[in-house]
Amino acid sequence: MFASSRALDVLMSTFSHEGRHAVSTNGAHFASQEALLSRRWRAASRSTVFSRRTSAFLLLSRSFSALICAIWSCSSTGLTGGRSGLASVQLQACDCGDASSSCPGNCGSNASDSIAVARPPARVGPSLLAGDLSAIAKEAAWAVGAGADFVHLDIFDGNWVPGAFTFGPMVVKALRKHVPKAFLDVHLCVTKPEQYVEELASAGVDRVTAHIEALKDPAATAAHIHSLGMLAGLALSPQTPVDSKVLELARHFDVVLVMTVPPGFGGQSFMMEVLPKVSQLRAAFPSKALEVDGGVNSETIVLAAAAGASEAVAGTAVFKAKRPRRVIREMREHLRQGM
């Protein structure tokens, strides 16, 4: 089976950490999550890009995701909007057994009846890293004109990923003048992301995503980003597992970005073996925005959508396309069908 051993290791890793919740005996809650996963499976299986190996891989991911869903906490949802009006989902999760008034249903017998799960919007954003960096303003305007939901800006400092250096807050601030209505989504691949937050807020950024591997205090950083009127994202590199710590920290962020290639350079191949992480996150957070970045094209978007992704960063697939508007529209539709 394709990537079966690696996928199994990633999915089973969530059971090895202390502090996990007891398995819920609520049949209705489990059934609702299984139904959600079934819809993703049926939508993805209709695509002609699926081989027997890929189908078996997704079946393994789906089965374990359903079990994970019974282990992690139930949730309630609320919507907030970015400074450019792009809605983002914030998930306020309540642990099973929490008797506080802020936790409706307490994951008990009536939890599935009292909690309405809202779907996160399907969104596609081209990464300017794949465009012409000598004409960044022109490329950003072109992406918006092609129907992009957001413009993805990768900021590398040359240290966190050796040899990868792009631009900084000053360039982003200059770019904002040329695309005043665009939703600017910044992905920080730097050694000290906390130091960039205030400058990016002044530059007019809508959402800042930083890597868990580089953050000293992820929850505090998320709070700081929110206090400045921006949305906050938590990024996971391919080697970072979704464990109990990640699931706890994810509650503080509006979006979780699962890297499907090692961060640093465009044009890399999509890593299917990280998809179980997306499934784990979707099982734990039914309404949270989940983003994939790296190697996303018309074929791999189907796999990401089936795993539970709601947002995709696409670089080469958009900037090198003959009909970019159609590519973006079809990718968005795949994400919508997968959810």
WODAWO-V133545 format. One record per backbone hydrogen bond with DSSP energy under -1.0 kcal/mol. CO is the residue of the C=O (numbers start at 1). NH is the residue of the N-H. Records with the same first field share a line. If there is no record, write none. Layout:
CO->NH, NH
//
This chain:
1->4
3->7
4->8
5->9
6->10
7->11
8->12
9->13
12->15
13->16
25->27
26->30
27->31
28->32
29->33
30->34
31->35
32->36
33->37
34->38
35->39
36->40
37->41
38->42
39->43
40->44
41->45
44->47
51->55
52->56
53->57
54->58
55->59
56->60
57->61
58->62
59->63
60->64
61->65
62->66
63->67
64->68
65->69
68->71, 72
70->24
74->94
76->92
78->90
80->88
82->85
86->82
88->80
90->78
92->76
95->98
100->103
105->108
108->111
110->114
111->115
123->312
124->149
125->314
126->152
127->130
128->131
132->135
135->139
136->140
137->141
138->142
139->143
140->144
141->145
142->146
143->148
144->147
151->185
152->128
153->187
155->189
156->166
158->163
161->164
164->158
168->172
169->173
170->174
171->175
172->176
175->178, 179
179->182
183->151
184->206, 207
185->153
186->209
187->155
189->157
192->195
193->196
196->200
197->201
198->202
199->203
200->205
201->204
206->231
207->186
208->233
209->188
210->235
211->214, 215
217->221
218->222
219->223
220->224
221->225
222->226
223->227
225->230
226->229
231->208
232->254, 255
233->210
234->257
235->212
236->259
237->240
241->243
243->247
244->248
245->249
246->250
249->252
250->253
254->289
255->234
256->291
257->236
258->293
260->271
271->274
272->275
274->277
275->279
276->280
277->281
278->282
279->283
280->284
281->285
289->256
290->310, 311
291->258
292->313
293->260
297->301
300->304
301->305
302->306
303->307
304->309
310->123
311->292
312->125
315->318, 319
316->320
318->321
323->327
324->328
325->329
326->330
327->331
328->332
329->333
330->334
331->335
332->336
333->337
334->338
335->339
//
